[in-house]
Structure formats: C-alpha cells, structure tokens
Amino acid sequence: MKVLMNKLNKKYVFVVLVILCGFALLQFVPAVKAATAGTNPTIYDSTYIDKLETDIKGLIQTSNDELKKQIIAMPVQTDLEKRLTDTQAELATLKDSIIFKIIKLPAGKTLIGDASTEIIVRNKNRVTAYVEKTATGGISNLISGKDIPNGVIIPDNQLLLVPKADGRGITATKDAYIMIKGTYTIK
C-alpha cells in the first residue's frame, strides 16, 4: 500500500505541478502582451504599398503644377528687383560723381554743374564763368575765397565750387581740359 500511496502522491504532485504551471502561464501571457503592445510590426502587402506610392506621386505632381502656375503668374520684375536695379544705377552715378574725371570741353559749349560740383580748369585763358540770370551769386573759387561773376576768365588750376543747382557753370572760349567731380550737363 505504501507503494500505491507513493505512486498516488507522485501523480497528485505531478497534477498539482501541471496545474500550477498552467496557472502561471495564464498569468504570464497577458503581461507579455501588454509589454509588447506598442512594438507590434505590421506587414503590408504590395498592393497597399503600390496604392500609397501612386497617391504620393499624384500629390507631388499636383503641388508641382500649382507652383509652376504661381511662378508663371508672377510679374517678370518684382517691386524689390526694380528697387534693387534703381539703387544699383544710383550707386554707379554716385561713384562716378565722387572722383575727379578729366573731360574735354569743346569751344562754345557750356558745362552746368549740379549742387556741390567741383571744377578745376587745366588750361589758361580758355574758360569763363557762366551764371544764369536766375542764379544768386557766382561760382565759388575755393583757392582765392571769392565769387567769380558771369563772363570773367577763370584762372587755371583753381578749385571751383558750384554751390547749388541754379544754372552756374563754365563756358569754353577754346577747347579746354577740365577736371570735374560731381554731376553736370553740357549744352
């Protein structure tokens, strides 16, 4: 009987162990599912991927077409580009007006300076002062400190200043070389 009891005890122990293991597995599986819930890899088939690719290509093409239409609709030269071009032209004019240039003033021609134009006559007895009737005063000789009135011969190598743009300048009686800084017109 002891042998039978040992066999029964072994069977019960085995059954109890199997039941305990089964119970432990039932407790362990939900915990594993909860831990790996966010890492579940999804597998897509090729038709789904092909459909996504077609949709994305369509969106890209639509966006590209809309951008082309917007670019075509834009004016050729925007306001900013026009302002940049104008500013560059103005800077080129200013650059030319801040250095002395040597020019040949033909006989009988009159050079009218804008405000702050500086003039140096390089030839003796070839140039006279020109002052329109509406101008106030003459051409300023910065070397002698005097105003030169209309018609007076200008000495050579004198720094002259046209103080404002009111019709002051010089007239050549013979061809003359002039150094000039600033903006001017010849008539």
Secondary structure by P-SEA (a helix, b strand, c coil): caaaaaaaaaaaaaaaaaaaaaaaaaaaaaaaaaaacccbbbbbcaaaaaaaaaaaaaaaaaaaaaaaaaaaacccccaaaaaaaaaaaaaaaaaaaabbbbbbbcccbbbbbccbbbbbbcccccbbbbbccccccccccccccccccccccccccbbbbcccccccbbbbcccbbbbbccccccc
